[in-house]
Amino acid sequence: MDWRSEHLLIELKAGSRKTSNFCWAFILFLGSLGFLLVGTSSYLGRDLLSLFPSQQILFFPQGMVMSFYGIAGLFISSYLWCTIWWNVGGGYNRFDKKEGIVCIFRWGFPGKNRRIFLRFLMNDVQSIRILNQSTKISKEGIYPRCIIYMEIRGQGFIPLTRIDENFTTQQIVDKAGELACFLRVPIEVLC
């Protein structure tokens, strides 16, 4: 969701709080919990839940491997839940013509650099660039992945969109065109 006025453009970025991340974290949690229950049941020699029969599974090696996969899955699931809770990657891009400032804010992982805040003068923005980040095989394929970058004088290129954002090529071009028009800078397309 973006907000725009004559002198201000704000683009909100979703970060990790996406429906797909919630689904994957939940599925991974349930699957790894099932593996751990079957492994534990095979070690104890009795069913902890009637849904997971363990009489046919020996603890060594099948039960041990299932327990290992269950524990590993729980660690990965907890990592996903933490990134969702902290909303890693979420934030905004703010372009203010009145003050002549571009602000880019993102949430990171907890610690010293949790808040990522970049600030530039609007006069230092040289261009908006669209780059294709796909492999050579899929550049012209069904779903090429393009990213919008902002070129800053003396700073290099700063990505404004992520690879996993599901934009079509036309939406990327429209978004880059709107931003370039707002900032009054040229667009460079390198696909």
N, C-alpha and C positions, 0 to 999 in steps of 0.2 A: 504494500500500500504506500503510495507516494502522496506528498502534499506539495502543491505549487502555488505561488503567487507571482506577482510581477518582479519582485526582487529576491525571492527566496524559493529554493527547491530542496526538499527533504525526501530522501529515499530511505525507508525502513528496511532492515535486513533481518530475516527470520532467525538465522542461526540454527542451533541444534533442535529446537522445539518444533519439529515437523512431525506430521502424522506417521510417515514411514519410519522414523526413528523410534517413535513410541511402539509401533507394531513390532519392529525387529527386536527391541529390547524385551518386550513382553514374551514374544515367541521364544527367544533365546533363553530367557529365565525359566519358562515352563519346560522346555526341552532339556535343559541341563539339570533341572530339579528331578525330572523323570529318570535321567541317566544315573544321577546320584542315588536315588531311591532304589533302583534296580541293583546297582552295585552294592549298596549297603545291605539290601535284603539277601543277596547271594552270600555275603560275608556272614550274616547272622543265621542263615539257613531257614528263615521263615519270611513270609510275605508281610511287609509293612503296610501295603495297600493291596487289596484284592485285584485292583486294576493292573498291577504290575507283578505277574507271577514270576517267581525266581527259582523254582525247583529245578528247572532244566539248565540253569546257568551256574557253572562252577565259578568260584571266586577267582581261582587262578587259572587262566589269564583273563577270561572274559569279564568277570565282575570287577577286577582291578582296573582294567582298561575303561570300563563304563564309569567307574568312580572317578578316574582321572579326567575323563571327558566332562563329567558332571561338574567337578570342581573348577576346571578350566572355563567351562561355559558360564558358571556363576561369576567368576572374575570378570569375564568379558561383558556379561550382562550388567554387572555393577558399574563398570566403566561407562557403558552407554547411558545408564540411568544418571550417573553423575554429570556427564556432558549435557544431558537434557536439563537437569536441575540447574546447572550453572549457565545454561544457554550460551555455550561456547560458539563464537562466530556471530552472534547477534549484535545488532547495533544500528548505526545510521550513517548516511552520507549527507552532509549539509553544505549547500552552496549558497552563499549570501552575497548578493551584488552590492547591497548598501555598505556593508563593512569591507567588501572585497576579500573575503576569506572563504576558504574551503576547509571544512572539518570532516574528518573520517574517524568514527568511533566504533570499536568492536570490543566485545567481552572475550577474554581469554580464560585460561585455566587459573585457578586460585594461586596466589603467590604475589611476588613483587610486581610482576607485569600483568596483573589481571585486567586492568583497564588500558586498552590500546587506543591512544588518542593522537592523531596526526593533524597538523594544522599548517596550511599553506596560504600564501597570497594568491588571489585569483589571477594576477598578472603573470605569475610563474607557470601557470598551466599552458603548455605549448600545444597539445593536441589530445584528442580522444582516439584511441586505437582499438580496433577489433582484431583479435588474434584467434586462429583456430587451434585449439589444444588437442584435437583428435589425432589418432595415429594416421599414417599415410593411407592405410586401407580404407578408413571410414571418413575421410575428409569430405568426399562428395556423397557419402552414404545417406541412409535414412535419417540419422540423427547426429549431424556434426556438432561438436561442442565448441562454442565460441565464448570468449571472455572479453569484457570491456576493460581496457586499461586507461589510465590517465597519465600522460607524460608530464612530469614536473621538471622544470629547468634546474639542472644541477642535482636532482634527486633520482632520476630514472623513471621507471614505470611502476604505478601502483594499481593493483587489480581492484575493480569496483564491483564485479560480479564473481560468483564462484562457479566452478565446473559443474557441480551437482545441481545447480538451479535449472529447472526444466523449461527453458525458454527456447522457442523456435528461432531459426536464423532471422526471420523477419522481425520478431519481437526484439532481438538483440540489436538489429540495425535501427529499428525505430527508437529504442531506448538510447542508443548512442547518438542518433541524430538529434533527439530532443535535448540531450545533455550538451552536445556541441553547439547547438543553436542558443541554448541558454547561456553558455559560457563564451560564445562567439569565438570558437577555436575550430580548426579544421579537423576532419575525420580521416584517419588512415586505416584502410582495410587490408590486412595481410592474411589471406586464407590460402 
